[in-house]
Amino acid sequence: MSGLKIYGNARSRAVRVLWLAKELGLAFEHIAIAANDPKLKAPEFLKINPAGRIPAIEDEGGVAIGESLAINLYLARRYGDQAKPSLAPASPAEDARILQWTCWAMTDLEGPMGTAFLHRGFLPEDKRDPKVAEAAEAQAQRPLAMLDGVLAQNPYLLGDRFTVADLNVACVLSLNRIGVIDMAKFPHVAAWAKRCHDRPAAADVRAMAAAG
C-alpha cells in the first residue's frame, strides 16, 4: 500500500495527479488545499514544494515533488505495474518517448490552449480579448495538426496501449480547453481525447471537482 499524500484540490492541476493515482489504484491521502491558501507559503509546505504551489506530493522514503507532470512521471515509474495493463514504461526507449510527449505538451500546447481557454471561457467577460484568443488558436494549429497525424496511425501516442504519455497530454488538452477550439480539422485528436477522458478514473476525478 502506498503512503502517498496528494496536495491540491480537484479543480486545480492536482486533477492530473489524482487521475493517475486512480488509474493506478493507489491508496492515498488527499489534502484538498486551494491554490490561494496561505498555508502554501508556510515553512512546512515549502519543504515539500519550495515553489509554494499545488499540486505536490509526499511519498514513502521521504519523497517530495511538485509540478503535476513531473509527479505523474514519478508515479508511473514507481507504481505503474499496479495497473492492468501496466502504466509503467516498458523500456528505457518507451520512458524517453513518454518524457518527449510530456515535454512537448508543456512547450507546444499548454500555452496557446490555456490562453484560448482564458479568453473564451474562464476570465470575466470584460477581461476577455477576442484577438488574443484568436491568436492563441492560430498558434495551436501546427502542434494540433502534428498530433492529429500521429493519432491517425495509432489509437494512443505510443501505439495500442494507453500510457502516462496519453494521460499527461490529455490533461493539457483538457475538455475545457478543447471546448473553446474548433477541432473540426483534428478529428483524430478529438476522438483520442474522448477515449482518454471517458476512462473511469478520469470521470471519477471530474466528479470530485464537481463536488467541490
Protein Blocks (a to p, Z undefined) as FASTA:
>chain_A
ZZbdceddfkbmklmmmmmmmmnopacdddfbdfklmklmgmklmmmmmnopacddddeh
hiacehjklmmmmmmmmmmmmpccdfbdfbfklmmmmmmmmmmmmmmmmmmmmmmmmmmm
mmcfklpcfklmmmmmmmmmmmmmmmmmmmmmpmbfnlmbccfklmmmmmmmgfklmmmp
cfklmmmlmmmmmmmmmpmklmmmmmmmmnZZ
